[in-house]
Amino acid sequence: QVQLVESGGGLVQPGGSLRLSCVASGSISAIYVIGWYRQTPGNQRDLVARFRDGDITNYADSVKGRFTISRDNAKNTVYLQMNSLKPEDTAVYYCYAEITPTRSTGRFQYWGQGTQVTVSS
């Protein structure tokens, strides 16, 4: 069973930094896409940053220059370094991945449980 487990959320003042981590665990054959989305109440989940097709990265325009996505392939872990945080970055952040489990030929979507990030003074 594949699982995504996030950590690193919390409360931070405007201008501060946080680092989120997401570990993909279980029997994994391949990871095609891995990254982060965020959601505020009453709104859809929006892309923050992701890796796709190897090392190609996509960022939301609102976080470019402030957030950096990175990964440790040996640990099946993806990170999101968030700097210069703003109140509008407040959201639940979800890890997302498209994975082929072992002994499978399919490509499946997985979500983590979410971690709250609150930017407030």
C-alpha positions as CSV (number, residue, x, y, z in Angstrom):
1,Q,0.0,0.0,0.0
2,V,1.4,3.3,-1.1
3,Q,1.2,6.2,1.3
4,L,2.2,9.9,1.3
5,V,3.0,11.4,4.7
6,E,3.6,15.1,5.1
7,S,5.3,17.0,7.9
8,G,6.6,20.4,8.6
9,G,3.6,22.7,8.7
10,G,2.9,25.2,11.4
11,L,2.5,28.8,12.4
12,V,5.0,31.4,11.1
13,Q,5.1,35.1,11.0
14,P,5.0,37.0,7.7
15,G,8.5,37.0,6.1
16,G,9.4,33.7,7.8
17,S,10.3,30.3,6.4
18,L,9.0,26.8,6.7
19,R,10.1,23.5,5.1
20,L,7.6,20.8,4.3
21,S,8.5,17.2,3.7
22,C,6.6,14.4,2.1
23,V,7.7,10.7,2.2
24,A,6.2,8.2,-0.3
25,S,6.3,4.8,1.4
26,G,5.2,1.4,0.4
27,S,6.0,-0.9,-2.6
28,I,6.8,1.7,-5.3
29,S,8.0,0.8,-8.8
30,A,8.1,4.3,-10.2
31,I,7.1,7.9,-9.4
32,Y,6.1,10.0,-12.4
33,V,4.9,13.2,-10.7
34,I,5.4,14.4,-7.1
35,G,4.8,17.7,-5.6
36,W,2.6,20.0,-3.6
37,Y,-0.9,21.5,-3.8
38,R,-2.7,23.8,-1.4
39,Q,-6.3,24.5,-0.5
40,T,-8.1,27.1,1.4
41,P,-11.7,26.7,2.7
42,G,-14.3,26.9,-0.1
43,N,-11.7,26.7,-2.8
44,Q,-10.2,24.0,-5.0
45,R,-6.7,22.5,-4.6
46,D,-4.2,24.5,-6.6
47,L,-0.8,23.5,-7.7
48,V,2.1,25.0,-5.7
49,A,5.1,23.1,-7.2
50,R,5.8,19.7,-8.6
51,F,8.3,17.5,-10.4
52,R,7.1,15.8,-13.6
53,D,8.8,13.8,-16.3
54,G,12.0,13.4,-14.3
55,D,13.4,16.8,-13.3
56,I,11.0,19.2,-14.9
57,T,9.6,21.6,-12.3
58,N,6.4,23.6,-12.4
59,Y,5.6,26.4,-9.9
60,A,2.6,28.5,-9.4
61,D,3.3,32.1,-10.4
62,S,2.4,33.3,-6.9
63,V,5.3,31.3,-5.3
64,K,8.0,31.7,-7.9
65,G,11.2,33.1,-6.4
66,R,10.0,32.3,-2.9
67,F,9.4,28.6,-2.8
68,T,11.8,25.8,-3.9
69,I,10.9,22.2,-4.5
70,S,13.6,19.5,-4.2
71,R,13.7,15.8,-3.9
72,D,15.7,12.9,-2.5
73,N,15.1,10.0,-4.9
74,A,16.8,7.5,-2.7
75,K,14.4,8.3,0.1
76,N,11.3,8.8,-2.1
77,T,11.0,12.2,-0.4
78,V,10.1,15.6,-1.8
79,Y,10.6,18.9,0.0
80,L,9.1,22.4,-0.2
81,Q,11.2,25.2,1.1
82,M,9.0,28.2,1.6
83,N,10.7,31.6,2.2
84,S,9.3,35.1,2.5
85,L,6.0,33.7,3.5
86,K,2.9,35.9,3.2
87,P,-0.5,35.7,4.9
88,E,-2.0,34.6,1.6
89,D,0.1,31.5,1.7
90,T,-2.0,30.3,4.5
91,A,-3.6,27.0,3.5
92,V,-3.6,23.2,4.0
93,Y,-0.7,21.9,1.9
94,Y,-1.1,18.5,0.3
95,C,1.5,16.2,-1.1
96,Y,0.5,14.6,-4.4
97,A,2.1,11.9,-6.5
98,E,1.4,9.7,-9.5
99,I,2.9,6.3,-8.8
100,T,3.1,2.9,-10.2
101,P,3.2,0.4,-7.3
102,T,5.2,-2.8,-7.6
103,R,3.5,-5.7,-9.4
104,S,1.3,-3.2,-11.1
105,T,1.2,-1.7,-14.6
106,G,-1.2,1.1,-13.7
107,R,-0.4,4.7,-12.8
108,F,-2.3,5.9,-9.7
109,Q,-2.9,9.2,-8.0
110,Y,-2.1,9.5,-4.3
111,W,-2.7,12.3,-1.8
112,G,-1.3,12.9,1.6
113,Q,-3.4,13.8,4.6
114,G,-2.5,17.5,4.4
115,T,-0.5,19.8,6.7
116,Q,-1.7,23.2,7.9
117,V,0.5,26.3,7.1
118,T,-0.6,29.5,8.8
119,V,1.2,32.8,8.1
120,S,0.2,35.3,10.7
121,S,1.6,37.9,13.1
